[in-house]
Structures are given as structure tokens and as C-alpha cells.
Amino acid sequence: MHTKPADQGTAAMEDPVAHLWRGTAALRVVTLLFAFGNVIVERDDYERPWLAWVTIAAMVLWSVFTIQAYSRESGRRTWVVVVDVAITCGLMSLSPLIMTDAQFLFDVPLITTIWAACPPVAAGALGGQVAGAVSGFVVGLSTYLNRGGLTVDLVRDVVLLAGAGLVVGMASSTARRSAVRLAQALRTEAATAERERLARSIHDGVLQVLARVRKRGTELGGEAAELAELAGEQEVALRSLVAAAPTESTVDGDADLRPALQLLATSRFQVSTPATQVMLPAATAFELTAVVREALSNVDKHAGPDARAWVLLEDLGDEVVISVRDDGPGIPEGRLASAEAEGRMGVAQSIRGRVEALRGTLELQTGPGEGTEWEVRVYR
């Protein structure tokens, strides 16, 4: 049976930690039953049995409310979890009024027993490992204040409460990151499929027409040759657009540098990139693209209409290297310094300034008749 697109969208929008919330609801029921059984066992020894039953009734009501709230995305709110922690600690604080000194002496469980472990789990599911651990520590501190003494068992309980919140929080954070990555992968797959479909359509239509115009115009010469040249440029631009990798980004704000550089290719400018992604912070990728665009613009302005340029992107693991080389006349010695002194800041600001802001390095190799090559290195 095939899944409809609408079903896929619904699945993608589902809370990735919904299973943790269902587990929290189940834990609440199980621990409530344990607390109820504990009161039945200890009821004859309590100093105020009626208050114990009132506390259990309050625990039942709050459990019903939180189970309903945590079962819906609209109910999974910070204020609900904070109130959950506060009510749990408040009910726990009734233990000294309910229990006798002898029960405290023999380490009889507090009135909330292990029901108090639920808020740290909920906090971890909602806010991640820090929220879960902090909630576990708060509940553990409340246990210490109500016990009135520090014992090995108490330390164990605090560690378990904080650890439970921490572990559930780590699981929720991992699940959310995985869900984002899966959504990105699905979008990339869809974009790639659509790009391939468009590529086939363009190849069978527009590109063939442009290629025919270019060929026929070149044969005719004259003004037709000028049209042929324009058609050739548009053919190259379309091929670059179709061949460019889909734009991708990650949950951490990284972006693939390749697509932006590939779109700079023309009939005169060739761009070579790795087959695999070159992920950088989105701001860094934007600035590096601007550096390459400015270098190619300088080729247009100063190297002549027949000059060609080659852009090479290399991913060396701990650094990214971009080379922009042209076969123009080169830059005479002292030309850049004089241009900067005259207030023409294109190279100084658009290229050198951007690279310095990225804490990268910039090398220029040029000379009369030798062309120009810029090499940019940015460290990860």
C-alpha cells in the first residue's frame, strides 16, 4: 500500500518525542498505583491517615490532568511541567505531617514515593537533558528537606532522579535532531527528483533549441553569430543551474557551499566542486560566495572580454580552499596599492576584508602576462 503525500506530511509534523510522552503517562499510572499500595500497607501506622488519603486523592487528580495534557501537543508546555514539579514537591512536603518519627527512622517511603520521579522525566522530554537533570535535582532536594538527613539511600535517590531526567532529556534531544535531519533529507530527495525531472524537460526542449541556435548562428556569421554567442552563454547558464546541487542546510545552521558557487558558472567561467557536500556555517558560505563573485567580477572588468576563469573548491577536512584563476593580463605591481590609495576599495573590502573577517588567509599570485590567481583558505 502506497503512502499518500498528505500522510507523509502528517507523519513529518508529529512530535518526534511523542513516544516519550506516552512513556511518561504510563510511568505516572504505574507509580501512582505503587503509592496507593504503599498507603494501604502503612495506613495503620500513619499519624494522620486521613491526610494520607487526601494526598493520594490529590495525586490521582493531578495524574489525570497531566496524562491528558501530555497526551496532546498543546498540553506539553513549560508551565505545565513547572507546576508538575511544584505540586510534586508540595505533596511530598506533607510527609512530615502524615508519617511518624518511627517511620522516618526506618526509612518508610515518603507519601509520594516513586511517583515523584515523573516530573523529571516530563521535563527531560520537553526541554532536554539540562531541564531533566535540574528537575531531578529539585525533586531530590525536596526529598532531602523532608527526610531531614543525608543518607546513602537519599543520595542514591537524588542521583537516580537527576539521572532519569538527564537520560530522557538526551533521548528527546537526539530524537528531535534526528527528526530535523530526516525532514531535511526528505526535502533534499524531493528537490533532487524535481531537479532531475526539470533537467530532462529542459534538455529535451530549451537546451536543444539553444544549441541549435548557437550552431546555426555560428555558421551564418555576422549578426547571427552574436545571437549564437548569447545563446551559447544562456545554454551554459541553464546547464549550470540544472547541474547545481540542491541547497541544503542543517539544524546547526550549516549550509552546503557548492550550489552557490556552481551557479556562478558561465561560458567563460568554469566551476569545479567536490562530489560530496562542503558544509560550513551559512554566514561563512555566503561570504565565500561573495568573495568568488567579486573575483569573477574583476575578471569581467579588467581581464578583457575573452579572458577565461576557473574556480576550484577543495574540502581538506579541517579547512576549505577556493582558488580563482584567470588567463588575463595579470595585475601590474603596485596596482592594488594605488587603487586602494585612490579610494577604489573593491579588492580591499570585498575580497581581503571578507577573508580577514572569516579569520582565513588570502594569497594572490599574479604578474604581467601571467594571469591572476586568488587562493582563499578558511579553517573550520
C-alpha positions as CSV (number, residue, x, y, z in Angstrom):
1,M,0.0,0.0,0.0
2,H,1.4,3.4,-1.0
3,T,1.6,6.3,1.4
4,K,-0.1,9.5,0.2
5,P,1.8,12.7,0.3
6,A,-0.7,14.1,2.9
7,D,0.1,11.2,5.1
8,Q,3.8,11.8,4.8
9,G,3.3,15.4,5.8
10,T,1.2,14.5,8.8
11,A,3.9,12.0,9.9
12,A,6.6,14.6,9.5
13,M,4.7,17.1,11.7
14,E,4.2,14.6,14.5
15,D,6.1,15.3,17.7
16,P,9.3,13.3,17.4
17,V,9.3,12.6,21.2
18,A,5.6,11.6,21.3
19,H,6.7,8.1,22.4
20,L,8.5,9.6,25.4
21,W,5.3,11.4,26.5
22,R,3.4,8.1,26.2
23,G,6.0,6.5,28.4
24,T,5.7,9.4,30.9
25,A,1.9,8.8,31.1
26,A,2.5,5.1,31.6
27,L,5.1,5.8,34.3
28,R,2.6,8.1,36.1
29,V,0.0,5.4,36.3
30,V,2.4,2.7,37.5
31,T,4.0,4.9,40.1
32,L,0.6,6.1,41.3
33,L,-0.5,2.5,41.9
34,F,2.7,1.9,43.8
35,A,2.0,5.0,46.0
36,F,-1.6,3.8,46.6
37,G,-0.3,0.4,47.6
38,N,2.2,2.0,50.0
39,V,-0.6,3.9,51.8
40,I,-2.6,0.7,52.1
41,V,0.4,-1.0,53.8
42,E,1.3,1.8,56.1
43,R,-2.1,3.3,56.8
44,D,-2.4,2.0,60.4
45,D,1.0,3.4,61.3
46,Y,0.5,6.9,60.0
47,E,0.0,9.7,62.4
48,R,-2.8,11.2,60.2
49,P,-4.2,8.5,57.9
50,W,-6.9,10.8,56.6
51,L,-4.3,13.3,55.3
52,A,-2.5,10.4,53.5
53,W,-5.8,9.6,51.7
54,V,-6.3,13.2,50.8
55,T,-2.8,13.4,49.4
56,I,-3.4,10.2,47.3
57,A,-6.7,11.8,46.0
58,A,-4.8,14.9,45.0
59,M,-2.1,12.7,43.3
60,V,-4.9,10.9,41.4
61,L,-6.5,14.2,40.2
62,W,-3.1,15.7,39.2
63,S,-2.2,12.5,37.4
64,V,-5.4,12.5,35.4
65,F,-4.7,16.2,34.4
66,T,-1.1,15.7,33.4
67,I,-1.8,12.5,31.5
68,Q,-4.4,14.3,29.4
69,A,-2.1,17.3,29.0
70,Y,0.9,15.3,28.0
71,S,-1.1,13.3,25.5
72,R,-1.7,16.4,23.4
73,E,1.0,18.6,21.8
74,S,-1.0,21.6,23.0
75,G,-0.6,20.5,26.6
76,R,3.1,19.9,26.5
77,R,4.0,23.3,27.8
78,T,6.7,24.6,30.1
79,W,4.3,26.0,32.7
80,V,2.6,22.6,33.0
81,V,6.0,20.9,33.7
82,V,7.0,23.6,36.2
83,V,3.7,23.3,38.0
84,D,4.1,19.5,37.9
85,V,7.4,19.8,39.8
86,A,6.0,22.3,42.3
87,I,2.9,20.2,43.1
88,T,5.0,17.1,43.5
89,C,7.3,18.8,45.9
90,G,4.3,20.3,47.7
91,L,2.6,17.0,48.2
92,M,5.9,15.5,49.3
93,S,6.2,18.2,51.9
94,L,3.1,16.8,53.6
95,S,5.0,13.6,54.6
96,P,6.2,15.0,58.0
97,L,2.6,15.7,58.9
98,I,1.5,12.2,57.8
99,M,4.3,10.0,58.9
100,T,5.6,9.2,62.4
101,D,9.1,9.7,63.7
102,A,9.5,5.9,63.7
103,Q,8.6,5.7,60.1
104,F,11.2,8.2,59.2
105,L,13.7,6.3,61.4
106,F,13.0,3.0,59.5
107,D,13.1,4.8,56.0
108,V,9.5,4.2,55.2
109,P,8.8,5.8,51.8
110,L,7.5,9.4,51.7
111,I,3.9,9.8,50.8
112,T,4.7,10.4,47.1
113,T,7.2,7.5,46.9
114,I,8.4,6.9,43.3
115,W,5.5,9.0,41.9
116,A,7.9,11.9,42.4
117,A,10.1,10.6,39.5
118,C,7.5,11.6,36.9
119,P,8.2,15.4,36.7
120,P,12.0,15.0,35.9
121,V,11.0,12.6,33.1
122,A,8.5,15.1,31.7
123,A,11.0,17.9,32.0
124,G,13.5,15.9,30.1
125,A,11.1,15.1,27.3
126,L,10.1,18.7,27.0
127,G,13.4,20.6,27.5
128,G,16.3,18.2,27.0
129,Q,19.0,16.9,29.3
130,V,19.6,20.1,31.3
131,A,15.9,20.6,32.1
132,G,15.5,17.0,33.1
133,A,18.6,16.9,35.3
134,V,17.7,20.2,37.0
135,S,14.1,19.0,37.7
136,G,15.5,15.7,39.1
137,F,17.8,17.7,41.4
138,V,14.9,19.9,42.6
139,V,12.8,16.9,43.4
140,G,15.8,15.2,45.1
141,L,16.4,18.4,47.1
142,S,12.8,18.3,48.3
143,T,13.3,14.7,49.3
144,Y,16.3,15.7,51.4
145,L,14.5,18.5,53.1
146,N,11.6,16.3,54.0
147,R,13.8,13.5,55.2
148,G,15.9,15.8,57.3
149,G,19.1,13.9,57.0
150,L,21.6,12.8,54.4
151,T,22.0,9.1,53.9
152,V,23.3,6.8,51.3
153,D,19.8,5.9,50.2
154,L,18.9,9.5,49.8
155,V,22.0,10.3,47.7
156,R,21.1,7.3,45.6
157,D,17.6,8.6,45.1
158,V,18.8,12.0,44.1
159,V,21.3,10.6,41.6
160,L,18.5,8.4,40.1
161,L,16.1,11.3,39.8
162,A,18.6,13.6,38.1
163,G,19.9,10.7,36.0
164,A,16.5,9.7,34.8
165,G,15.8,13.3,33.7
166,L,19.2,13.5,32.1
167,V,18.8,10.3,30.1
168,V,15.3,11.1,28.9
169,G,16.4,14.6,28.0
170,M,19.3,13.2,25.9
171,A,16.9,10.9,24.2
172,S,14.4,13.7,23.4
173,S,17.2,16.0,22.1
174,T,18.5,13.2,19.9
175,A,15.0,12.4,18.6
176,R,14.4,16.0,17.7
177,R,17.7,16.4,15.9
178,S,17.1,13.1,14.0
179,A,13.6,14.3,13.0
180,V,15.0,17.6,11.6
181,R,17.7,15.7,9.7
182,L,15.1,13.3,8.3
183,A,12.9,16.2,7.2
184,Q,15.9,17.8,5.5
185,A,16.8,14.5,3.8
186,L,13.2,14.1,2.5
187,R,13.3,17.7,1.2
188,T,16.6,17.2,-0.5
189,E,15.3,14.0,-2.1
190,A,12.2,15.7,-3.3
191,A,14.3,18.7,-4.6
192,T,16.7,16.3,-6.4
193,A,13.9,14.4,-8.0
194,E,12.2,17.6,-9.2
195,R,15.6,18.9,-10.4
196,E,16.1,15.7,-12.4
197,R,12.6,16.0,-13.9
198,L,13.3,19.6,-14.9
199,A,16.7,18.7,-16.3
200,R,15.1,16.1,-18.6
201,S,12.4,18.6,-19.7
202,I,15.0,21.4,-20.3
203,H,17.4,19.1,-22.1
204,D,14.6,17.9,-24.4
205,G,13.4,21.4,-25.1
206,V,15.2,24.6,-24.3
207,L,18.8,23.3,-24.3
208,Q,18.3,21.6,-27.7
209,V,16.9,24.8,-29.2
210,L,19.7,27.0,-27.7
211,A,22.3,24.5,-29.0
212,R,20.7,24.6,-32.5
213,V,20.6,28.4,-32.5
214,R,24.2,28.6,-31.4
215,K,25.3,26.2,-34.1
216,R,23.3,27.7,-36.9
217,G,24.2,31.3,-35.9
218,T,27.9,30.5,-35.9
219,E,27.5,29.0,-39.4
220,L,25.7,32.1,-40.7
221,G,28.1,34.6,-39.2
222,G,27.5,38.4,-38.9
223,E,24.8,39.5,-36.5
224,A,23.6,35.9,-36.3
225,A,27.0,35.0,-34.7
226,E,26.3,37.5,-32.0
227,L,23.0,35.8,-31.3
228,A,24.8,32.5,-31.4
229,E,27.2,33.7,-28.7
230,L,24.3,34.9,-26.5
231,A,22.5,31.6,-27.0
232,G,25.7,29.7,-26.0
233,E,26.0,31.7,-22.8
234,Q,22.4,31.0,-21.9
235,E,22.9,27.4,-22.6
236,V,25.9,27.2,-20.3
237,A,23.9,29.1,-17.6
238,L,21.0,26.7,-17.8
239,R,23.2,23.7,-17.7
240,S,24.9,25.1,-14.6
241,L,21.6,25.8,-12.9
242,V,20.3,22.3,-13.6
243,A,23.5,20.6,-12.6
244,A,23.9,22.6,-9.3
245,A,23.4,20.6,-6.2
246,P,20.2,21.3,-4.2
247,T,20.7,24.0,-1.5
248,E,21.0,22.2,1.9
249,S,21.3,23.3,5.5
250,T,21.4,21.6,8.8
251,V,19.8,22.1,12.2
252,D,23.0,23.7,13.4
253,G,22.8,26.4,10.8
254,D,25.4,24.9,8.3
255,A,25.0,25.2,4.6
256,D,26.4,23.4,1.5
257,L,28.8,25.8,-0.2
258,R,28.7,24.0,-3.6
259,P,25.3,25.1,-5.1
260,A,26.0,28.9,-4.7
261,L,29.4,28.5,-6.4
262,Q,28.1,26.3,-9.2
263,L,25.5,29.0,-10.1
264,L,28.4,31.3,-10.9
265,A,29.5,29.2,-13.9
266,T,29.1,30.7,-17.4
267,S,30.6,30.1,-20.8
268,R,33.8,31.8,-19.7
269,F,33.9,30.8,-16.0
270,Q,34.2,27.1,-15.1
271,V,33.4,26.0,-11.6
272,S,34.7,22.6,-10.1
273,T,33.4,21.4,-6.8
274,P,33.7,18.1,-4.9
275,A,31.0,15.4,-5.4
276,T,30.2,15.5,-1.6
277,Q,28.8,18.3,0.5
278,V,31.0,21.1,1.7
279,M,29.2,22.1,4.9
280,L,30.1,25.5,6.5
281,P,28.2,27.9,8.7
282,A,25.6,29.7,6.5
283,A,27.2,33.1,7.1
284,T,30.6,31.7,6.1
285,A,29.3,30.1,2.9
286,F,27.6,33.4,2.0
287,E,30.8,35.4,2.5
288,L,32.9,33.0,0.5
289,T,30.4,33.1,-2.4
290,A,30.6,36.9,-2.3
291,V,34.5,36.7,-2.5
292,V,34.3,34.4,-5.5
293,R,31.7,36.6,-7.2
294,E,33.9,39.7,-6.7
295,A,36.9,37.9,-8.1
296,L,35.0,36.9,-11.2
297,S,33.6,40.4,-11.5
298,N,37.2,41.7,-11.6
299,V,37.9,39.3,-14.4
300,D,35.0,40.8,-16.3
301,K,36.1,44.4,-15.6
302,H,39.9,44.2,-16.0
303,A,40.9,41.0,-17.8
304,G,39.1,41.6,-21.1
305,P,36.1,40.1,-22.8
306,D,38.0,37.0,-24.0
307,A,39.5,36.1,-20.6
308,R,38.5,32.8,-19.0
309,A,38.5,31.9,-15.3
310,W,38.5,28.7,-13.3
311,V,37.1,28.2,-9.8
312,L,38.2,25.2,-7.8
313,L,36.6,24.3,-4.4
314,E,38.5,21.8,-2.2
315,D,37.4,20.3,1.1
316,L,40.6,19.3,3.0
317,G,38.7,18.3,6.2
318,D,39.9,21.0,8.7
319,E,40.0,23.7,6.0
320,V,38.3,24.7,2.8
321,V,40.3,26.1,-0.1
322,I,38.9,28.1,-3.0
323,S,41.1,29.0,-6.0
324,V,40.0,31.5,-8.6
325,R,42.4,31.6,-11.6
326,D,42.1,33.6,-14.9
327,D,44.2,33.8,-18.1
328,G,44.0,37.6,-18.3
329,P,47.0,40.0,-18.5
330,G,47.6,39.9,-14.8
331,I,47.8,42.8,-12.2
332,P,50.8,45.1,-12.6
333,E,52.9,45.5,-9.5
334,G,51.6,48.2,-7.2
335,R,48.3,48.4,-9.0
336,L,46.2,47.2,-6.0
337,A,48.0,49.6,-3.6
338,S,47.4,52.6,-5.8
339,A,43.8,51.7,-6.3
340,E,43.3,51.5,-2.6
341,A,45.0,54.8,-2.1
342,E,42.6,56.4,-4.7
343,G,39.6,55.1,-2.8
344,R,38.7,52.2,-5.0
345,M,38.2,49.6,-2.3
346,G,36.8,46.6,-4.3
347,V,39.6,44.2,-3.6
348,A,40.5,45.6,-0.2
349,Q,36.9,45.4,1.1
350,S,35.1,42.8,-1.0
351,I,37.8,40.2,-1.0
352,R,40.5,40.8,1.5
353,G,38.2,42.3,4.1
354,R,35.7,39.4,3.9
355,V,38.5,36.8,4.2
356,E,40.0,38.6,7.2
357,A,36.6,38.7,8.9
358,L,36.3,34.9,8.4
359,R,39.8,34.5,10.0
360,G,41.0,33.0,6.8
361,T,44.1,33.5,4.7
362,L,44.3,35.1,1.2
363,E,47.1,34.6,-1.3
364,L,47.5,36.4,-4.6
365,Q,49.7,35.2,-7.5
366,T,49.9,37.5,-10.5
367,G,52.2,39.3,-12.8
368,P,52.2,40.9,-16.3
369,G,51.1,38.3,-18.8
370,E,50.8,35.6,-16.1
371,G,47.1,35.9,-15.3
372,T,45.8,36.2,-11.8
373,E,45.1,33.5,-9.1
374,W,43.4,34.1,-5.8
375,E,43.6,31.4,-3.1
376,V,41.3,31.6,-0.1
377,R,41.7,29.3,2.9
378,V,39.1,29.2,5.7
379,Y,39.6,26.9,8.7
380,R,36.7,25.0,10.3
